[in-house]
């Protein structure tokens, strides 16, 4: 019989990541004005969010999830991504697992943005398990800075 041995450095790294996630979630609740506030529901998926002058680019890791099982709701101030990953083969349930680290179930992530999104021009693509969102910023006429002259 073989035993699974956890190395101390691996265990401490895992524990440290869990503590960091808990602290980060707590601070997000205390400081809701955080620029890219995240609402974590269900199992969260890892994301990269980049801001450019004209748009936001979001990358989401969704390995093993087909596009038919992904739902994206875009609002002017947020994006909500939901995905469902079901067990691949029912026959595997008859076998005894030695270890399973795959996650199955519902994934959900909501990202809030400081500037409004142009929902009509938003685009999404899925390649090799990475969902890419292009979210153009909404520009409203007359919202630019204007120099005011002082009248006599």
N, C-alpha and C positions, 0 to 999 in steps of 0.2 A: 504494500500500500504506500503510495506516495503522498506526501503532505505538501500543502501550499505554504510556502514560507514568505512572509512579508518582510521585506528589508526595511530597516528603520527609516532610511531616507525617503523611501517611497511612501511609507505610512505618514511621516511628518509632512511631506509635500501635500498629500491628499487632505490631511487635517487642516493645514494652513489654507488651502484653497477653499475649503468649506467655511472656515471662520471668516475669510475675506468676503465670500459671497454673502454671508449673514450680516456682516458689518455694513457692506455696501448697500444691501437692501434696506437696512435700518436707517442709514443716512439719506437714502433716496426718499424715505417716508418723512424724515425730519425736514429736509430741504427740497420741497417740490419744485422750486424754481431751477433746479439743475437743468442745464441746457437741453440735453437729450434724455429727458426723464423716461424711464422704462417701467412698464407695468408687467410684472411677471405673473403669469397664470399658467397652471398646468406645468408641463415640462418646457422649460425655456430652451431656445436654440441659440447658438452663438451667432453674433452679428458684428459686422464692421459698418460704421456709418461715417461717411466723408461728406464734408460741406464744401461746395464751390460757390463762386459768386452767383451763378445762375441756377444751381440745382443741388440736390442731395443725392448721393449714391449709397445704396445699402446693399450689402452682401450678406446672405444668410446661409449657413450650412444646414442642409437637409439631406444627408446621405440616405440612399435607399427609399426615398419618398417620390412617388410618381406625381406629375403635375396635376393629375385628376384629383389627387388627395390634398391639394393645397388651396386654401382660400385666402384671398388678399382683399381687405377693405381699406380704401384710401379716402381720407377725409382731409379737409384743408389744414388741420393741425396735427393729424396723426395717421399712422399706418398700423393696421392690425393684421398679423399673419397667423393663420391657423393651419396645422397640418396633422394628418392622421397616418400613423405607421402601424400596420397590423402584422401579426405573426405570419411569416412566409408560408410555412407548411404545417398543417395540423398534425401530421404523422410524427413530427418531432416531439409532441407532447407525450408520446408513449415511451420515449427514451429518457434515461436518467441523465440530467445535466451534471457535469462536474463544475462548470462555471459558466455563467451567462452575464455578459455586461451590455448586451444590446438592449436598447430601450424601445418599448412598444407602447402605443397609446396616442393620446392627443398632445400635440405641441402647440403652444400659443405664445405670442410675443406682441406687445403693443409699444410702438416708439412714438414719442411726441417730439415735435419740432418747434423751434422758436419763430420761424417764419412760415407763412402760409404756403401750401402746396397747390400747384395748378393740377387739379385732379383729372382734367380733360387730356392733359399731355403726359401723364404718368405712364410708364412702361415697365413690363416685367419679363424676364427670361430665366430659363432653368437649364443649366449646363453642368454635367458631371456632378450632380448633387449640390450645386451652388445656385441659389436663387439670387438674381441681380435685379434691383429696382432702380430705375432712373426717375427721380421725382423733381421736376422743374419747380422753381420757386414762382409764386404768383406775384406778378408786378402790377400794382394798381396805379393808374395814371394819377398824377397830382400828389403822390406820396413822397416825391423826392425833396431833398433839402432846397430851400429857396432863401436867397439873401433878401432881407427886408431893409428898406431904406426908411430912415426916420424922417417923418414929415415935420415941417416947421409949424 
